[in-house]
């Protein structure tokens, strides 16, 4: 992809019409493609920014800035990965270069030897036909050369003796100075041609031999356990001056490696120290050694890439050793026992020490996170499994009565009801314990923000909450036969026999999902973590904004689990209402079609099943009002769902409508009137109770219309045989007052006909 294409796409990413295209660009382009536009020689930063910002408003400019910052971070991450990926190649190349330098030096010495040999041959074949003057001159030159050679041989002997003494006494600085002086003398003799080639080569070989002997002596000194500090750095610098920098750096790291291994062996066993103390001591030892090695390397070698690469590779190896020991002696046992807090503290301590090295250019946090993450994930899973198992055990003994947490103080008169409920949730015993375990779990996970495991943590909490909701569903009577819940088919759960206990199940789930768990999950957000250390890397503003939709979606998933429990509750109550213990339906077509077979006009009153429906909804509403203080909306939704479950069952019952519409005994005028009265009764009491939804109202209207069509199909006009709507409303209102005990009908006739004047007497005598 060329730069013009990238520019056009980038302009589209931040156009005023579409602000979401940047995510599509990121998804379709690799990092190298996204950076290609910035690598061209014609790239002008000012022109680029001007072209992007010319037609943008403030919001789009902020989006562009956020995009560029993310691109910069991705580029830096790509560069870091590239450097890490090529460390081994850097070290191998540097060592090969050092070997090549040695080979070149050997070749130079060999060439010098060959040149001397050729020169000697040339001198040996000179003609003896020179004049006597020339012979005298040659004799004088030879005598002079012999004197200089004798003088040089004497100096060489003294020089070698002096070096032997300096090396024996380990006077490194003086030995280096002597070798430098010898190099200068050799160079001067070579320039003046004061020595013949064989003597010159002998002198060079002697100096090289002494130099190598000094280098070996320094290497042996650096290998000793007792050397450290200034003495170690001096030896490294001396070996570097001798031209063996690669060997000096390797020996420097080896010396620190020996010190680290000695320190590890001197540590007390993990069994003698608690996990936190052992982790702190071990981590401090490793990272302080790495810091000292980095300091010594910087002093001796600066920031040369080859040595820096070797240092980083060595530091990564030591970090891996640290992680291996901690996993073996601390994390394995803590993970097996579900000790998430110990594992979290272990990671935090190591990251804290590791962050101190970032000032020296050693970013080892990613190495630690990569090594520790699998164990932390395992610890998370173990802790969540323990919460799940403990909840199941507690549910087997829960009496499903709502109480405040143990040890809470009496309610303060100055506190509002909402604040009291938030601080002191009223739950059953198993729900209190579940809440306590989840709170402890989130508190342990909180310090692990650098691992970016909040998504995995929230998913785990959602999983254990779903498991707890499954337990609550199993506690509903009849649920064990009707529900096939994965993993919980054989769990022993104490039954919630009473309606108050069953509504307490809903109170547990709704309060946990709607308030307690979302509020506890806020501590995973960066700005909610008050105990964050300065070393923990902070999230960008865009990352913090992205967390809010994630938490909202997580809360919606919690509430969907509550919906499962509520649907099970409503289904169980609807089935209990509609069917008898023998399995016979109490809401059948026969109760309406048989009314026209009687010659006597019936006493108009809602059918028995709808009277029981009204009584049950009234009881549930009363109980829910007491349990859902401050959360009346949930109680209302519960009543709506329960009533909808019954009416929708009636609407979808094919057997019922087949008998109504095409049965042996068709629906007659009296049956239709009773059906109409039952539906009007349902609409009236649900409207008065404020749990008549629009959907339910429409469903009732539809099934009334369907019943009227069934009568119309028999040739009878429903509008001619049915009384006015006011009659149905008035009879339904009288029924409600009678069922609630708020009416007095001591001196009135019973209602037998829509045209009876007694209906008005009823209305006049209502109290």
MOHUFEN-V158341 format. One line per field, one symbol per residue. psi: psi as a letter, one per 30 degrees, with the letter a starting at -180 (. if undefined). Layout:
BEGIN
psi: ???
END
This chain:
BEGIN
psi: kleeeeeeeeeffglfejfgfeeeeeefkleeeffeffflfgkjeeeeeeeefegkaeeeeeeeeeeeeeeeeeeeeeeeeeeefgeeeeeeeeeeeeeeeeeeeeeeeeeeeeeeeeeeeeefgkkgglleeeeeeeeeeeeeeeeeeeeeeeeeeeeeeeeeeeeeghieeeeeeeeeeeeeeeeeeeefhfkleeeeeeeeeeeeeeeeeeeeeeeeeffkffklbeeeeeeeeeeeffgheeeeeeeeeeeeeeeeeeeeffkllffflleeeeeeeeeeeefeeeeeeeeeeeeefbhkeeeeeeeeeeeeeeeeeeeeeeeefeeeeeeeggieeeeeeeeeeeeeeefffffggjjgeeeeeeefeeeeeeeeeeeeeeeeeeeeeeffgkghkkllkkglllkkffkleeeeeeeikjlleeeeeeeeeeeeeeeefefheffhgeeeeeeeeeeeeeeeeeeeeffkkfefffkikkfgfgkjkkkjeleeeefeeeeeeeeeefeeeeeeffffkeffjfgklffkkllleeeeeffeeeeeeeeeeefeeeeeeeeeeeeeeeeeeeklffgkkfilfefeffeffkfkkljjkkleefeeeeeeeeeeeeeeeeehkfhfeeeeeeeeeeeeeeeeeeegjeeefeeeeglejlkaeeeeeeeeeeeeeeeeeeeefhhjleeeeeeeeefeeeeeeeefffgkjefffklleeeeeeeeeeeeeeffggljhfgllljfkffkffefeeefgk.
END
